Amino acid sequence: MLLKNTRQKWMGFLLAIVLLLFFICASIVYGYTDTTWKMAIDAFTHFNGSNEHLVIQSARVPRAFIAAAVGASLAISGVLMQTLTKNPLASPDIFGVNAGAGVAVVIGVTMFSLGNLHFFTWLSFLGAAIAAISVYVVGSIGREGLTPMKLTLAGAAMTAMFSSFTQGLLVLNEAAFEQVLFWLAGSVSGRKLENLTTVLPYLAAGWIASLLIAAKMNVFSMGEDVAKGLGLNTVFLKIGIGMIVILLSGGAVAACGPIGFIGIVVPHLTRFIVGIDHRWVIPFSGVLGGMLLIAADIASRYILMPREVPVGVMTAIIGTPFFIYIARKGFSGR
């Protein structure tokens, strides 16, 4: 690890927060509409109703904060899932949690004509919960019980099933296809602050809960038998971790659709920087996850300008090579 003692970790964490704030400011300034740092400041201190000021206040500020919150939530979810399953490939998108949340929203839109954001939120939570339970049950079938490889295969299978079901529903309902297409690609573009404020209480609850169980996760990571020997209620902890993952993943999907690879890339990067102590891994992952998603969002504005690439496509471009590397490294030594 790069940061070896507590003082270095605190300094690194403060630096990471400063960098996150810089990325948020950069997201507000840079894009298709040409603006400057001075314009961004004037939009809040001397608002004049110009196109630039309107773009900054109504479009860029919401997407910057949504990207920060969603990136943090997905990264922390990845940390929790990798610790819970002892699988280096675990993340909400790889294990079908994002796909489950997505298909639940599509069912609500296509079958029940639900368009309210509050319905999206609860449908996302329901879909994420069903997907997580399904993957866990399917991965536990067989003599060997639950193994990292079986979990990964079960997650891939459930993701394929949910994705196929989603596509089938949209083919049968062209009007809904237009409504949810960009959302399904994973995007923070065009989102309003309402998208964030609706899910923020659930995300904040997940962030706080993950910090509260960080010390117990250190014990759990030593092995379930050791944890039980030290008096840890592992069943209660696993249920708690699962509920936190559902809160964070479901809230993130409700806000901006399924976004992949943040949950797998950031936890490994964080452990390289601060080690395996979850009391540091969780907060660092939250900050780095926010930074990575904002950076991907900024890049998505420039690749095909004046058109925008969904940020979910950008994270896939970034994360796919890393996923292949972790897959080879994680399973070649087994």
Secondary structure, DSSP 4 states (H G I P E B T S, - for coil): ----SHHHHHHHHHHHHHHHHHHHHHHHH-SSS---HHHHHHHHHS----HHHHHIIIIIHHHHHHHHHHHHHHHHHHHHHHHHHT-TT--TTTTTHHHHHHHHHHHHHHHH----HHHHHHHHHHHHHHHHHHHHHHHH-STT-S-HHHHHHHHHHHHHHHHHHHHHHHHH-HHHHHHHHHHHT---TT--HHHHHHHHHHHHHHHHHHHHTHHHHHHHTT-HHHHHHTT--HHHHHHHHHHHHHHHHHHHHHHH----SHHHHHHHHHHHHH-S-HHHHHHHHHHHHHHHHHHHHHHHHHTTTTS---HHHHHHHHHHHHHHHHHHHHHHT-
